[in-house]
Amino acid sequence: MPGGGGAAGICAFVVEGINDTRAVLQAVPGGRVIAVHGAYALKNKDFFMGGPTNQEYAVSPKVLAELWEAQEDEGSLMVLADPDVAGRHMRALINTKFESVRNHEAGNVGVEHASPEAIKAAIAGARQYNASRK
């Protein structure tokens, strides 16, 4: 079941950090999970977009290459982001730079604090990104 399969279809999961990765792997053992380790970072990254207070949300070139590879290998990306500012910026960055992206939050808690059942429900309820729907 590459990338989780099942209701989610074939995809790679994109999360913010290592604790989110652990939580997703508890819900989807063997899934392909990529932590972007994003944060507000310096402007010298190769891939960035504006964030609040004139900072930049950045993803390293190494992670960017991993995301492109995962999309090609798995067919799509699914962003599981926290319901906070950093999560919204990560989701926006991925949605604008990649095709075949699905999105969902794991309820009102961060991904790392969500139960495996809540993560599975988020995966099942993820929607395809649509640029015309804001």
C-alpha positions in Angstrom: 0.0 0.0 0.0 2.4 2.8 -1.2 1.9 6.1 0.5 -1.1 4.8 2.4 -3.4 3.7 -0.4 -6.9 2.9 0.6 -9.4 5.8 0.8 -6.5 8.3 0.2 -5.4 6.7 -3.0 -1.7 6.4 -3.8 0.1 9.4 -2.3 2.9 10.6 -0.2 2.1 12.5 3.0 3.6 15.9 3.6 3.9 17.1 7.2 5.7 19.8 9.1 8.1 17.9 11.4 9.4 14.6 12.8 6.7 14.3 15.5 4.0 14.7 12.8 5.8 12.0 10.8 5.6 9.6 13.8 1.9 10.2 14.2 1.1 9.6 10.5 3.2 6.4 10.5 1.2 5.1 13.5 -2.0 5.7 11.5 -0.6 4.5 8.2 2.3 2.0 8.8 4.6 1.9 5.8 3.3 5.1 4.3 5.7 7.5 2.6 5.9 10.6 4.8 8.0 13.7 4.1 8.6 16.3 6.8 9.4 19.6 5.3 11.0 20.9 8.5 9.6 24.3 7.3 9.6 27.2 9.5 10.1 30.9 9.1 13.6 30.8 7.6 16.1 33.1 5.9 15.5 34.4 2.4 18.6 32.5 1.1 16.6 29.3 0.5 15.9 28.3 -3.1 12.1 27.9 -2.6 10.1 30.4 -0.5 7.0 32.4 -0.2 6.1 35.4 1.9 4.8 34.8 5.4 3.5 37.1 8.2 5.6 39.9 9.5 7.7 40.0 6.4 9.4 36.6 7.1 9.7 33.9 4.6 8.3 30.3 4.7 11.0 28.2 3.2 11.6 24.6 2.3 15.2 23.4 1.7 16.3 22.4 -1.8 16.9 18.8 -0.5 13.3 18.5 0.7 12.0 20.2 -2.4 13.7 17.5 -4.5 12.2 14.8 -2.3 8.7 16.3 -2.8 9.1 16.3 -6.6 10.3 12.7 -6.5 7.5 11.6 -4.2 4.9 13.2 -6.4 6.3 11.5 -9.5 6.6 8.1 -7.7 3.4 8.1 -5.7 1.1 10.1 -8.0 0.1 12.8 -5.6 0.9 14.6 -2.4 -1.4 14.9 0.7 -0.6 17.7 3.0 -1.5 17.0 6.6 -0.9 20.3 8.4 -1.5 21.8 11.8 -4.4 24.3 12.0 -2.1 27.2 12.8 -0.2 29.9 10.8 2.8 27.7 10.0 0.5 24.9 8.8 -1.5 27.3 6.6 1.7 28.7 5.0 3.1 25.2 4.4 -0.2 24.1 2.8 -0.3 27.3 0.6 3.3 26.8 -0.5 2.8 23.1 -1.5 -0.5 23.8 -3.2 0.9 26.5 -5.4 4.0 24.7 -6.4 2.8 21.1 -7.0 0.0 19.4 -8.9 -2.2 16.6 -7.5 -2.2 17.9 -3.9 -4.9 16.9 -1.4 -5.3 18.7 1.9 -6.7 18.2 5.4 -6.1 19.1 9.0 -6.3 16.5 11.7 -9.1 18.3 13.6 -8.4 21.2 16.0 -5.1 19.7 17.2 -1.7 19.5 15.7 -1.0 16.4 13.7 1.5 15.1 16.3 -1.3 15.2 18.9 -4.0 13.6 16.8 -5.0 10.0 17.3 -4.4 7.4 14.6 -8.2 7.4 14.1 -8.4 11.2 13.6 -5.5 11.0 11.1 -7.2 8.2 9.2 -10.4 10.3 9.1 -8.5 13.3 7.9 -6.9 11.3 5.1 -10.3 9.9 4.1 -11.8 13.4 4.1 -9.0 15.2 2.2 -9.9 17.3 -0.8 -8.1 18.0 -4.0 -6.6 21.5 -4.0 -8.6 23.8 -6.3 -6.9 27.2 -7.0 -10.3 28.8 -7.7 -11.6 27.8 -4.3 -10.1 30.0 -1.6 
